[in-house]
Amino acid sequence: MSTNQPPLEAAAPAGGGGTPDPRQLRAILITVSVALMAVIASVSGLNVAQTHMAVEFGASQTTVLWIINVHTLALAALLLPLGALGDRLGRKPMLITGLIVFGTAGVVAGLAPSAGVMIATRVAAGISAAMIMPITLAVITSTFPEEERGKAIGVWTGVAGGGGILGMFLSALLVDVADWRRLFVLPVVLVVIALAMTLKSVPNSRERSAHPFDAIGALVSTIAVVGLVLVLQEGPERGWTALITLISLAVGVIAAITFVAWELHRRDASLLDVRLFRERGLASGSITLLVVFGVQTGIAVVLFPFFQAVLGWSGLLSTVAMLDGIPTGVANTAREGIANAIEVAPQAGSHAQDLIHAAQQSFVDGWRQAMWIGAVVMAVLLVHVALRGAKNTAPLQAAPLQAAPLQPDGEAAPETEAGDNVAAR
């Protein structure tokens, strides 16, 4: 996961072994793919259990969103620093540690008695996922020969994309035929398999740097991610002008600016060489991925609740605007989310159907606004890519210059084929 090549020596197996043979490379690729699949499935799978968690834990919309998003928050905040630490300390030990913590967190989450315990286990899972994901890619780049590396990275990318879809389908099946707590069985099983294969097949390697670890950059980047994500998490619930929202936004923006300035100051000793983003292609690709995954994640968050709580297929929570005549306690519970409203509706007496209808309509109205925002963001991205996207600036490669053979009299030999004797021209 190295981001700065100049100060780092080439990665080498810690044990001093040679390049793995094709059979070993295949085992390594399967190992890191299984480990990655466990992490990705865990990220996406819990979306289908939003309604069940809300009802079982008596949780509000904000709490359920924290259960889902705190995993991604910890992963995003620590992905860069933990990946860099793994490069320095040894990739195999970091991968083993991450798998053990991730598996343990999955077991505890499956048995969690409260939303608080669930959130704590999701934090641990996110931290360990930040140890696993970058190391799986670093293992590929450090063990596969250059001619095979592209194919292996392609497999890694396919697993990263397809794992989320597979996780959602399998999770939905488990929720329908069993209990939502069974969602953690698949990731734990995959972790056990990956751990056994890692101990057997993955060689250890590390990078050696002449510079100390960029601890300040790691800390500031973590603060920036947490601050900005907290804005997106709490803004809709507390209000975009609420004090906590504004403070989080200020902290996130200041930390992000500080991170860029610090990394420019560190230059070749930085945690992330931000100068690379001056390249138009890299910058445009990064922005595109950020927006696409952001919109895709937002759709996933509301899509399952719509199917569940509005269409009666499954669900999550969404803030509900409530009617007069409903008991105060029932109304307060319903305001916590659509799943809560449906659960408490029988207590509303003759207003039960009105309560359910209001909750469903409120959810659909909120979803419609979110989709319009997503459409605007994607339209702006399209214009940006069209006007400022990557351009093919690679220079045309000229034919290589070759020294013309000399005749005995010292003159250059005549051309015999196209491209010969270029220097004589």
Secondary structure, 3 states (H helix, E strand, C coil): CCCCCCCECCCEECCCCCCCCHHHHHHHHHHHHHHHHHHHHHHHHHHHHHHHHHHHHCCCHHHHHHHHHHHHHHHHHHHHHHHHHHHHHCHHHHHHHHHHHHHHHHHHHHCCCCHHHHHHHHHHHHHHHHHHHHHHHHHHHHHCCHHHHHHHHHHHHHHHHHHHHHHHHHHHHHHHHCCHHHHHHHHHHHHHHHHHHHHHHCCCEECCECCCCCHHHHHHHHHHHHHHHHHHHHHHHHCCCCHHHHHHHHHHHHHHHHHHHHHHHHHHHCCCCHHHHHCHHHHHHHHHHHHHHHHHHHHHHHHHHHHHHHCCCECCCCCCCCCCCCCHHHHHHHCCCHHHHHHHHHHHHHHHHHHHHHHHHHHHHHHHHHHHHHHHHHHHHHHHHHHHCCCCCCCCCCCCCCCCCECCCCCECCCCCCCCCCCCC
